[in-house]
Amino acid sequence: MSVTRLKRKNRKDKAKAARRRTGLKVQNFKPVAKAVDIEKIKEEFKAKK
């Protein structure tokens, strides 16, 4: 009895794994916190009033 590879199933499994991997990457993504000058923002609000 010979062993055959099911190419379609192999492609499907790889695609499913790739979707799962990218989904997990998106869930774990944290945006980069840029340096925010709070005092400057407070001054802008005071200037608007």
N, CA, C and O atoms as a CHARMM CRD file, in Angstrom:
* protein
*
  196
    1    1 MET  N      0.83700  -1.17500   0.00000 PROA 1      0.00000
    2    1 MET  CA     0.00000   0.00000   0.00000 PROA 1      0.00000
    3    1 MET  C      0.88700   1.24500   0.00000 PROA 1      0.00000
    4    1 MET  O      1.74800   1.41400   0.86400 PROA 1      0.00000
    5    2 SER  N      0.66300   2.09300  -0.96600 PROA 2      0.00000
    6    2 SER  CA     1.51900   3.28000  -1.07200 PROA 2      0.00000
    7    2 SER  C      0.89600   4.45900  -0.33500 PROA 2      0.00000
    8    2 SER  O     -0.31900   4.52700  -0.15200 PROA 2      0.00000
    9    3 VAL  N      1.75500   5.38500   0.08500 PROA 3      0.00000
   10    3 VAL  CA     1.29000   6.57400   0.79000 PROA 3      0.00000
   11    3 VAL  C      1.19700   7.70300  -0.21500 PROA 3      0.00000
   12    3 VAL  O      2.15000   7.98000  -0.94400 PROA 3      0.00000
   13    4 THR  N      0.04900   8.35200  -0.25000 PROA 4      0.00000
   14    4 THR  CA    -0.11100   9.48800  -1.15900 PROA 4      0.00000
   15    4 THR  C     -0.32300  10.74700  -0.33500 PROA 4      0.00000
   16    4 THR  O     -0.91500  10.70900   0.74400 PROA 4      0.00000
   17    5 ARG  N      0.16300  11.84700  -0.85100 PROA 5      0.00000
   18    5 ARG  CA    -0.01700  13.12800  -0.19000 PROA 5      0.00000
   19    5 ARG  C     -1.26800  13.78700  -0.76300 PROA 5      0.00000
   20    5 ARG  O     -1.44800  13.84600  -1.97900 PROA 5      0.00000
   21    6 LEU  N     -2.11500  14.27200   0.11100 PROA 6      0.00000
   22    6 LEU  CA    -3.28700  15.00800  -0.33600 PROA 6      0.00000
   23    6 LEU  C     -2.89300  16.48000  -0.40600 PROA 6      0.00000
   24    6 LEU  O     -2.89400  17.18600   0.60300 PROA 6      0.00000
   25    7 LYS  N     -2.55900  16.92700  -1.60300 PROA 7      0.00000
   26    7 LYS  CA    -2.00600  18.27100  -1.77300 PROA 7      0.00000
   27    7 LYS  C     -3.02000  19.35000  -1.40900 PROA 7      0.00000
   28    7 LYS  O     -2.66600  20.36500  -0.81000 PROA 7      0.00000
   29    8 ARG  N     -4.28000  19.12900  -1.77300 PROA 8      0.00000
   30    8 ARG  CA    -5.29400  20.14000  -1.48400 PROA 8      0.00000
   31    8 ARG  C     -5.44800  20.30600   0.03100 PROA 8      0.00000
   32    8 ARG  O     -5.52700  21.42600   0.53500 PROA 8      0.00000
   33    9 LYS  N     -5.48900  19.18200   0.74800 PROA 9      0.00000
   34    9 LYS  CA    -5.63900  19.23100   2.20600 PROA 9      0.00000
   35    9 LYS  C     -4.41900  19.90900   2.83300 PROA 9      0.00000
   36    9 LYS  O     -4.55200  20.68100   3.78300 PROA 9      0.00000
   37   10 ASN  N     -3.24600  19.61900   2.30300 PROA 10     0.00000
   38   10 ASN  CA    -2.02000  20.22800   2.81700 PROA 10     0.00000
   39   10 ASN  C     -2.06600  21.74600   2.65700 PROA 10     0.00000
   40   10 ASN  O     -1.72500  22.48300   3.58300 PROA 10     0.00000
   41   11 ARG  N     -2.49300  22.21400   1.46900 PROA 11     0.00000
   42   11 ARG  CA    -2.60800  23.66400   1.23000 PROA 11     0.00000
   43   11 ARG  C     -3.63000  24.28300   2.16800 PROA 11     0.00000
   44   11 ARG  O     -3.42000  25.37400   2.69900 PROA 11     0.00000
   45   12 LYS  N     -4.75500  23.57000   2.37200 PROA 12     0.00000
   46   12 LYS  CA    -5.83000  24.07500   3.21900 PROA 12     0.00000
   47   12 LYS  C     -5.35700  24.19400   4.67100 PROA 12     0.00000
   48   12 LYS  O     -5.64400  25.18200   5.34800 PROA 12     0.00000
   49   13 ASP  N     -4.62800  23.17700   5.13900 PROA 13     0.00000
   50   13 ASP  CA    -4.12500  23.20100   6.50600 PROA 13     0.00000
   51   13 ASP  C     -3.12700  24.34100   6.70200 PROA 13     0.00000
   52   13 ASP  O     -3.15400  25.02800   7.72300 PROA 13     0.00000
   53   14 LYS  N     -2.25100  24.53700   5.72300 PROA 14     0.00000
   54   14 LYS  CA    -1.26200  25.61700   5.82700 PROA 14     0.00000
   55   14 LYS  C     -1.94600  26.97700   5.82400 PROA 14     0.00000
   56   14 LYS  O     -1.54500  27.88300   6.55400 PROA 14     0.00000
   57   15 ALA  N     -2.98600  27.11600   4.99300 PROA 15     0.00000
   58   15 ALA  CA    -3.70700  28.38700   4.93100 PROA 15     0.00000
   59   15 ALA  C     -4.42500  28.65200   6.24800 PROA 15     0.00000
   60   15 ALA  O     -4.44700  29.78300   6.73200 PROA 15     0.00000
   61   16 LYS  N     -5.01300  27.60700   6.82400 PROA 16     0.00000
   62   16 LYS  CA    -5.72100  27.76300   8.10400 PROA 16     0.00000
   63   16 LYS  C     -4.74300  28.18100   9.19400 PROA 16     0.00000
   64   16 LYS  O     -5.04800  29.05300  10.00800 PROA 16     0.00000
   65   17 ALA  N     -3.56400  27.55600   9.20900 PROA 17     0.00000
   66   17 ALA  CA    -2.55400  27.88400  10.21500 PROA 17     0.00000
   67   17 ALA  C     -2.06400  29.32300  10.03300 PROA 17     0.00000
   68   17 ALA  O     -1.83100  30.03400  11.01000 PROA 17     0.00000
   69   18 ALA  N     -1.91000  29.74500   8.77800 PROA 18     0.00000
   70   18 ALA  CA    -1.43900  31.10600   8.51100 PROA 18     0.00000
   71   18 ALA  C     -2.48200  32.12700   8.97900 PROA 18     0.00000
   72   18 ALA  O     -2.12800  33.15700   9.55300 PROA 18     0.00000
   73   19 ARG  N     -3.76500  31.84100   8.73400 PROA 19     0.00000
   74   19 ARG  CA    -4.82700  32.73900   9.19500 PROA 19     0.00000
   75   19 ARG  C     -4.82500  32.83300  10.70900 PROA 19     0.00000
   76   19 ARG  O     -4.97600  33.91800  11.27200 PROA 19     0.00000
   77   20 ARG  N     -4.65400  31.69300  11.36800 PROA 20     0.00000
   78   20 ARG  CA    -4.64000  31.67400  12.83500 PROA 20     0.00000
   79   20 ARG  C     -3.44400  32.47100  13.36700 PROA 20     0.00000
   80   20 ARG  O     -3.57800  33.24200  14.31700 PROA 20     0.00000
   81   21 ARG  N     -2.28400  32.27900  12.75000 PROA 21     0.00000
   82   21 ARG  CA    -1.07300  32.98400  13.17900 PROA 21     0.00000
   83   21 ARG  C     -1.25600  34.49000  13.05600 PROA 21     0.00000
   84   21 ARG  O     -0.94000  35.23800  13.98100 PROA 21     0.00000
   85   22 THR  N     -1.77500  34.93700  11.89300 PROA 22     0.00000
   86   22 THR  CA    -1.95100  36.38100  11.70400 PROA 22     0.00000
   87   22 THR  C     -3.00700  36.92300  12.65400 PROA 22     0.00000
   88   22 THR  O     -2.88100  38.04200  13.15200 PROA 22     0.00000
   89   23 GLY  N     -4.05500  36.13200  12.91100 PROA 23     0.00000
   90   23 GLY  CA    -5.07900  36.56100  13.85700 PROA 23     0.00000
   91   23 GLY  C     -4.51300  36.76400  15.24600 PROA 23     0.00000
   92   23 GLY  O     -4.84500  37.74000  15.91900 PROA 23     0.00000
   93   24 LEU  N     -3.66000  35.84800  15.67900 PROA 24     0.00000
   94   24 LEU  CA    -3.04200  35.97800  16.99500 PROA 24     0.00000
   95   24 LEU  C     -2.09400  37.16700  17.04500 PROA 24     0.00000
   96   24 LEU  O     -2.00900  37.85600  18.06200 PROA 24     0.00000
   97   25 LYS  N     -1.38500  37.40700  15.95400 PROA 25     0.00000
   98   25 LYS  CA    -0.49000  38.56100  15.90200 PROA 25     0.00000
   99   25 LYS  C     -1.28000  39.85300  16.03900 PROA 25     0.00000
  100   25 LYS  O     -0.85200  40.77500  16.73300 PROA 25     0.00000
  101   26 VAL  N     -2.43700  39.92500  15.37600 PROA 26     0.00000
  102   26 VAL  CA    -3.26500  41.12500  15.43600 PROA 26     0.00000
  103   26 VAL  C     -3.78100  41.32800  16.85600 PROA 26     0.00000
  104   26 VAL  O     -3.81200  42.45500  17.35100 PROA 26     0.00000
  105   27 GLN  N     -4.18600  40.23900  17.51200 PROA 27     0.00000
  106   27 GLN  CA    -4.70300  40.34900  18.88300 PROA 27     0.00000
  107   27 GLN  C     -3.63300  40.83000  19.84800 PROA 27     0.00000
  108   27 GLN  O     -3.92800  41.58100  20.77800 PROA 27     0.00000
  109   28 ASN  N     -2.38900  40.40300  19.63600 PROA 28     0.00000
  110   28 ASN  CA    -1.31700  40.75100  20.56500 PROA 28     0.00000
  111   28 ASN  C     -0.66100  42.08300  20.23700 PROA 28     0.00000
  112   28 ASN  O      0.20800  42.54000  20.97900 PROA 28     0.00000
  113   29 PHE  N     -1.06300  42.71800  19.13200 PROA 29     0.00000
  114   29 PHE  CA    -0.40600  43.95100  18.70600 PROA 29     0.00000
  115   29 PHE  C     -0.69600  45.07500  19.68000 PROA 29     0.00000
  116   29 PHE  O     -1.84800  45.31300  20.04500 PROA 29     0.00000
  117   30 LYS  N      0.34900  45.76200  20.09800 PROA 30     0.00000
  118   30 LYS  CA     0.19300  46.95500  20.91900 PROA 30     0.00000
  119   30 LYS  C      0.72900  48.14100  20.12800 PROA 30     0.00000
  120   30 LYS  O      1.85900  48.09400  19.64300 PROA 30     0.00000
  121   31 PRO  N     -0.05700  49.19700  19.99000 PROA 31     0.00000
  122   31 PRO  CA     0.45500  50.35900  19.26600 PROA 31     0.00000
  123   31 PRO  C      1.61600  50.99700  20.02800 PROA 31     0.00000
  124   31 PRO  O      1.68700  50.92900  21.25500 PROA 31     0.00000
  125   32 VAL  N      2.50800  51.60700  19.28600 PROA 32     0.00000
  126   32 VAL  CA     3.68100  52.22600  19.88300 PROA 32     0.00000
  127   32 VAL  C      3.23800  53.49500  20.60200 PROA 32     0.00000
  128   32 VAL  O      2.59800  54.36400  20.00800 PROA 32     0.00000
  129   33 ALA  N      3.57800  53.59400  21.86400 PROA 33     0.00000
  130   33 ALA  CA     3.22100  54.77400  22.65700 PROA 33     0.00000
  131   33 ALA  C      4.22700  55.87300  22.36500 PROA 33     0.00000
  132   33 ALA  O      5.40100  55.76900  22.72100 PROA 33     0.00000
  133   34 LYS  N      3.76000  56.91500  21.71900 PROA 34     0.00000
  134   34 LYS  CA     4.64600  58.03200  21.40300 PROA 34     0.00000
  135   34 LYS  C      4.72300  58.96000  22.60600 PROA 34     0.00000
  136   34 LYS  O      3.81300  58.99700  23.43400 PROA 34     0.00000
  137   35 ALA  N      5.81300  59.70300  22.69500 PROA 35     0.00000
  138   35 ALA  CA     5.99900  60.62800  23.80400 PROA 35     0.00000
  139   35 ALA  C      5.00400  61.77400  23.65600 PROA 35     0.00000
  140   35 ALA  O      5.03600  62.51100  22.67100 PROA 35     0.00000
  141   36 VAL  N      4.11900  61.91800  24.64300 PROA 36     0.00000
  142   36 VAL  CA     3.10200  62.95900  24.61900 PROA 36     0.00000
  143   36 VAL  C      3.41200  63.96300  25.72100 PROA 36     0.00000
  144   36 VAL  O      3.62500  63.59100  26.87500 PROA 36     0.00000
  145   37 ASP  N      3.43200  65.24200  25.35000 PROA 37     0.00000
  146   37 ASP  CA     3.70200  66.29300  26.32200 PROA 37     0.00000
  147   37 ASP  C      2.37500  66.75300  26.92200 PROA 37     0.00000
  148   37 ASP  O      1.63500  67.51900  26.30400 PROA 37     0.00000
  149   38 ILE  N      2.08200  66.27700  28.13500 PROA 38     0.00000
  150   38 ILE  CA     0.79800  66.55900  28.77600 PROA 38     0.00000
  151   38 ILE  C      0.66300  68.03400  29.12300 PROA 38     0.00000
  152   38 ILE  O     -0.40900  68.62400  28.98600 PROA 38     0.00000
  153   39 GLU  N      1.75400  68.61200  29.56900 PROA 39     0.00000
  154   39 GLU  CA     1.70300  70.02800  29.96100 PROA 39     0.00000
  155   39 GLU  C      1.35000  70.91300  28.77300 PROA 39     0.00000
  156   39 GLU  O      0.60100  71.88000  28.91500 PROA 39     0.00000
  157   40 LYS  N      1.87800  70.59200  27.62700 PROA 40     0.00000
  158   40 LYS  CA     1.59700  71.38000  26.41600 PROA 40     0.00000
  159   40 LYS  C      0.12100  71.28300  26.04900 PROA 40     0.00000
  160   40 LYS  O     -0.48500  72.27600  25.64500 PROA 40     0.00000
  161   41 ILE  N     -0.45400  70.10700  26.18700 PROA 41     0.00000
  162   41 ILE  CA    -1.85900  69.91200  25.87300 PROA 41     0.00000
  163   41 ILE  C     -2.73200  70.71200  26.84300 PROA 41     0.00000
  164   41 ILE  O     -3.72400  71.32000  26.43800 PROA 41     0.00000
  165   42 LYS  N     -2.35700  70.70800  28.12300 PROA 42     0.00000
  166   42 LYS  CA    -3.11200  71.48000  29.12000 PROA 42     0.00000
  167   42 LYS  C     -3.08800  72.97100  28.77800 PROA 42     0.00000
  168   42 LYS  O     -4.09800  73.66400  28.90800 PROA 42     0.00000
  169   43 GLU  N     -1.92800  73.45200  28.34200 PROA 43     0.00000
  170   43 GLU  CA    -1.80700  74.86300  27.97100 PROA 43     0.00000
  171   43 GLU  C     -2.69100  75.19500  26.77600 PROA 43     0.00000
  172   43 GLU  O     -3.29400  76.26700  26.72500 PROA 43     0.00000
  173   44 GLU  N     -2.77100  74.27300  25.81000 PROA 44     0.00000
  174   44 GLU  CA    -3.62600  74.50200  24.64300 PROA 44     0.00000
  175   44 GLU  C     -5.09000  74.61400  25.05200 PROA 44     0.00000
  176   44 GLU  O     -5.81700  75.45000  24.51500 PROA 44     0.00000
  177   45 PHE  N     -5.53100  73.78200  25.99700 PROA 45     0.00000
  178   45 PHE  CA    -6.91500  73.85100  26.46500 PROA 45     0.00000
  179   45 PHE  C     -7.18900  75.17900  27.17500 PROA 45     0.00000
  180   45 PHE  O     -8.24800  75.78100  26.99600 PROA 45     0.00000
  181   46 LYS  N     -6.22400  75.62700  27.98100 PROA 46     0.00000
  182   46 LYS  CA    -6.38600  76.90500  28.67700 PROA 46     0.00000
  183   46 LYS  C     -6.44900  78.05300  27.67100 PROA 46     0.00000
  184   46 LYS  O     -7.20100  79.00800  27.86200 PROA 46     0.00000
  185   47 ALA  N     -5.65900  77.95900  26.60100 PROA 47     0.00000
  186   47 ALA  CA    -5.63500  79.01600  25.58900 PROA 47     0.00000
  187   47 ALA  C     -6.96500  79.09000  24.84600 PROA 47     0.00000
  188   47 ALA  O     -7.39400  80.17700  24.46100 PROA 47     0.00000
  189   48 LYS  N     -7.62300  77.95000  24.64100 PROA 48     0.00000
  190   48 LYS  CA    -8.90100  77.92600  23.93100 PROA 48     0.00000
  191   48 LYS  C    -10.00200  78.58800  24.75200 PROA 48     0.00000
  192   48 LYS  O    -10.90700  79.21000  24.19700 PROA 48     0.00000
  193   49 LYS  N     -9.92300  78.45300  26.08100 PROA 49     0.00000
  194   49 LYS  CA   -10.93900  79.06800  26.93900 PROA 49     0.00000
  195   49 LYS  C    -10.71000  80.56300  26.97200 PROA 49     0.00000
  196   49 LYS  O    -11.45100  81.28700  27.63700 PROA 49     0.00000
